[in-house]
Amino acid sequence: KDTSNELSLTFAEGFVAFVASAPEADAGPDAEKYYARCADAIQSYWHLREELARTTADESELAPPCGIGDVAALECCAHSLMQLRRAGQARPFFEAYVEKADQAGPLMAYHNLPDSFLLQRGLPKMSDPDRRVSRWKHRAHAPRALFDGRTALCAICSEAGDIEDAIAHAEAALGHAAEDDEKLTAHKNMAFVLRKRADADGSSTKDEDLERAAAHENHAAAVEEAMKAKGEKVDEKTNRVEGSAAEDAFAGGPFASGSSEVQSVNADDDVMAEEVSAEDGGADE
């Protein structure tokens, strides 16, 4: 039990630091300090968990406390390490994160639904803490979070010279892209890594890669033109693989809050909310 308690407390230390690093918490210049605390504590959590797993098969003793889940636990550690410009250390956490999140798929946004709606469908009421945990888990499983994770892996692999992995992650990121800014970034990153492979000595796919890269550049130009026509600002740096170190590409961008928006209500939440009838009232928050 002492080891189990140490495991829970270690995770709690890291997760609280991660929450404190978010822009919504107004951490300012102290954000890097919180990233460091999070990264150190969550990495220790995973090491302690490996040790405990040798002596117990009880998953409840190994899992992050409060039902946060492995997906959110892996994500916050990966993003904290990325913000600290420790891409090599971040890579295995990102890889484990996207694998588990892809397997689990998106989660239902129960945290936005009132208790009356839940009870009518045979579901238990949700306390305020339960709703906060549900929101964190929902965000970590959302397409935007997976887009960020795959894009980070694309940058890390590209810089490490693992171009095949970089292309695979760029393609996966494109599959998760929903908003115009995400599509623009995904197409530009795809074009960059394809041209990088085409430029390699002895490339057997050079012509095909160059053709595909040009197609992605055309798609990117069309998205950018549409964004400008709508008066939307085009970010030329954040999440871009080209022209900078992996860590620098993401510093201060969506990863600075652990994903796009730490406590945001996702588009999927709105869909769920629309199912609630007027007499159900609002969610209990």
C-alpha positions in Angstrom: 0.0 0.0 0.0 2.9 2.4 0.7 4.2 1.9 -2.8 0.6 2.4 -4.2 0.2 5.6 -2.2 3.6 6.9 -3.4 2.5 6.1 -7.0 -0.7 8.1 -6.6 1.0 11.0 -4.9 3.8 11.2 -7.5 1.2 11.3 -10.3 -0.8 14.0 -8.5 2.3 16.1 -8.1 2.9 16.0 -11.8 -0.6 16.5 -12.9 -1.2 19.5 -10.7 1.9 21.1 -12.1 0.7 20.4 -15.6 -2.6 22.2 -14.8 -0.7 25.1 -13.3 1.3 25.5 -16.5 -1.8 26.2 -18.6 -2.4 29.7 -20.0 -5.7 29.7 -18.2 -3.9 29.4 -14.9 -1.9 32.6 -15.8 1.4 30.9 -15.0 3.4 33.5 -17.0 7.2 33.1 -16.8 6.7 30.3 -14.2 5.2 28.0 -16.8 8.6 26.4 -17.6 9.0 25.6 -13.9 5.7 23.8 -13.9 6.6 21.9 -17.0 9.7 20.7 -15.4 7.9 19.6 -12.3 5.3 17.8 -14.4 7.8 16.0 -16.5 10.0 14.9 -13.6 7.0 13.7 -11.5 5.1 11.9 -14.3 8.3 10.2 -15.6 8.8 9.0 -12.0 5.2 7.8 -11.9 5.8 5.5 -14.9 9.0 4.1 -13.5 7.3 3.4 -10.1 4.4 1.9 -12.0 6.7 -0.6 -13.8 8.2 -1.6 -10.5 4.8 -2.1 -8.8 3.5 -4.1 -11.8 6.1 -6.8 -11.0 4.4 -7.5 -7.7 0.7 -6.8 -8.4 -1.8 -7.6 -11.1 -4.4 -5.2 -9.7 -4.9 -2.5 -12.3 -6.6 -0.3 -9.9 -3.4 0.1 -7.9 -1.5 1.0 -11.1 -3.8 3.4 -12.9 -3.6 7.2 -12.4 -5.8 8.3 -9.5 -9.2 9.9 -9.9 -9.8 7.9 -13.1 -7.7 10.3 -15.2 -6.6 7.4 -17.4 -3.4 6.5 -19.1 -4.1 8.5 -22.3 -4.2 11.9 -20.4 -1.3 10.8 -18.2 0.9 10.1 -21.2 -0.1 13.2 -23.1 0.7 15.7 -20.3 4.1 14.1 -19.8 4.9 14.2 -23.5 3.8 17.8 -23.9 5.7 19.0 -20.8 8.9 17.4 -22.1 8.4 19.0 -25.5 8.0 22.4 -24.0 11.3 21.8 -22.1 12.9 21.1 -25.5 13.6 17.5 -24.6 12.1 15.9 -27.8 14.1 12.7 -27.5 12.6 12.0 -24.1 9.1 13.1 -25.3 9.0 10.7 -28.2 8.2 7.4 -26.4 5.5 9.2 -24.4 3.9 10.6 -27.6 4.1 7.2 -29.3 2.4 5.5 -26.4 -0.1 8.3 -26.2 -1.2 8.2 -29.8 -1.3 4.4 -29.8 -3.6 4.2 -26.8 -5.8 7.2 -27.9 -6.3 5.7 -31.3 -7.2 2.3 -29.8 -9.8 3.9 -27.5 -11.2 6.4 -29.9 -13.1 9.7 -29.0 -15.0 9.7 -25.7 -18.6 10.9 -25.2 -18.9 14.3 -23.6 -21.0 13.2 -20.6 -19.5 16.1 -18.5 -21.7 18.6 -20.5 -25.0 16.8 -19.8 -27.3 17.4 -16.8 -27.9 14.7 -14.3 -31.5 14.4 -15.3 -30.4 13.5 -18.9 -28.0 10.9 -17.5 -30.5 9.3 -15.1 -33.1 9.0 -17.9 -30.7 6.9 -19.8 -29.6 4.7 -16.9 -26.3 6.5 -16.3 -25.2 7.6 -12.8 -25.1 11.3 -11.7 -21.8 13.1 -12.1 -20.2 15.1 -9.3 -18.3 18.3 -10.1 -14.9 16.4 -9.7 -16.2 13.7 -12.0 -17.2 16.2 -14.6 -13.7 17.8 -14.5 -12.0 14.4 -14.9 -14.4 13.6 -17.8 -13.5 16.9 -19.5 -9.8 16.2 -19.2 -10.2 12.7 -20.6 -12.4 13.8 -23.4 -9.9 16.5 -24.4 -7.0 14.1 -24.4 -8.9 11.7 -26.7 -10.2 14.4 -29.0 -9.1 14.7 -32.7 -7.3 18.0 -32.0 -5.2 16.5 -29.3 -4.3 13.6 -31.6 -3.5 16.1 -34.3 -1.1 17.8 -32.0 0.5 14.6 -30.9 1.0 13.2 -34.4 2.4 16.6 -35.6 4.9 16.6 -32.7 6.0 13.1 -33.6 6.3 14.1 -37.3 8.7 16.9 -36.2 10.7 14.7 -33.8 11.1 11.9 -36.4 12.0 14.3 -39.2 14.7 15.9 -37.1 16.0 12.4 -36.0 16.3 11.3 -39.6 13.4 8.7 -39.3 11.7 10.0 -42.5 9.4 7.0 -42.9 8.0 7.4 -39.4 7.8 11.2 -40.0 5.7 10.7 -43.1 3.4 8.1 -41.3 2.8 10.6 -38.5 2.2 13.5 -40.9 -0.4 11.4 -42.7 -2.1 10.5 -39.4 -2.1 14.1 -38.4 -3.8 15.0 -41.7 -6.5 12.4 -40.9 -7.2 14.2 -37.6 -7.2 17.7 -39.0 -10.6 19.3 -38.8 -10.2 23.1 -38.7 -8.6 25.1 -41.5 -5.5 26.0 -39.6 -4.9 22.3 -38.9 -5.5 21.3 -42.5 -3.1 24.0 -43.6 -0.4 22.8 -41.2 -0.9 19.2 -42.1 -0.7 19.7 -45.8 2.5 21.8 -45.5 4.1 19.3 -43.2 3.2 16.5 -45.6 4.8 18.4 -48.5 7.9 19.0 -46.4 8.6 15.4 -45.3 7.8 14.0 -48.8 10.3 16.4 -50.4 12.8 15.5 -47.7 12.5 11.8 -48.6 12.7 12.7 -52.3 16.0 14.6 -51.7 17.6 11.6 -50.0 20.4 9.8 -52.0 19.1 6.8 -53.8 15.5 7.5 -53.3 13.4 5.0 -55.2 10.2 7.0 -54.8 11.5 10.5 -55.8 9.1 11.2 -58.6 6.1 10.0 -56.7 7.1 11.9 -53.6 7.6 15.1 -55.5 4.2 14.7 -57.2 2.5 14.1 -53.9 4.3 17.0 -52.3 3.2 19.4 -55.0 -0.4 18.2 -54.6 -0.2 18.9 -50.8 1.3 22.3 -51.5 -1.6 23.1 -53.8 -4.1 22.0 -51.1 -2.3 24.1 -48.6 -2.4 27.2 -50.9 -6.2 26.7 -51.4 -6.8 26.4 -47.6 -4.7 29.5 -47.0 -6.5 31.5 -49.6 -9.8 30.5 -48.1 -8.7 31.5 -44.6 -7.5 34.9 -45.8 -10.8 35.4 -47.6 -12.6 34.8 -44.3 -10.3 37.3 -42.5 -8.6 34.5 -40.5 -5.0 35.0 -39.4 -2.5 32.5 -40.9 0.1 31.3 -38.4 3.3 30.6 -40.4 5.3 29.0 -37.5 3.3 27.0 -34.9 3.3 23.3 -35.5 5.4 23.6 -38.7 8.0 21.0 -39.2 10.0 22.9 -41.8 12.8 25.2 -40.9 13.2 24.8 -37.2 14.2 22.3 -34.5 11.3 20.1 -33.4 11.1 21.7 -29.9 11.2 25.2 -31.3 8.4 24.5 -33.8 6.0 23.9 -30.9 7.3 26.2 -28.2 4.6 28.7 -27.3 2.0 27.1 -29.6 -0.9 24.7 -28.9 1.5 22.5 -26.9 2.1 25.2 -24.4 -1.2 24.3 -22.8 -0.8 20.5 -23.2 -2.9 20.5 -26.4 -5.0 23.0 -28.2 -7.0 24.3 -25.3 -6.7 22.7 -21.9 -10.2 23.2 -20.6 -12.0 23.9 -23.9 -15.3 22.6 -24.9 -14.8 20.6 -28.0 -17.0 20.6 -31.1 -18.1 17.1 -30.1 -19.3 18.6 -26.8 -21.7 20.9 -28.7 -23.2 17.9 -30.6 -23.8 16.1 -27.3 -25.3 19.2 -25.7 -27.8 19.6 -28.6 -29.3 16.3 -27.6 -30.5 17.7 -24.3 -34.1 18.9 -24.3 -35.0 22.3 -22.8 -36.6 20.7 -19.7 -33.4 18.9 -18.8 -31.7 22.2 -18.0 -28.0 22.8 -18.0 -25.1 20.7 -16.8 -24.4 20.8 -13.1 -21.3 22.9 -13.2 
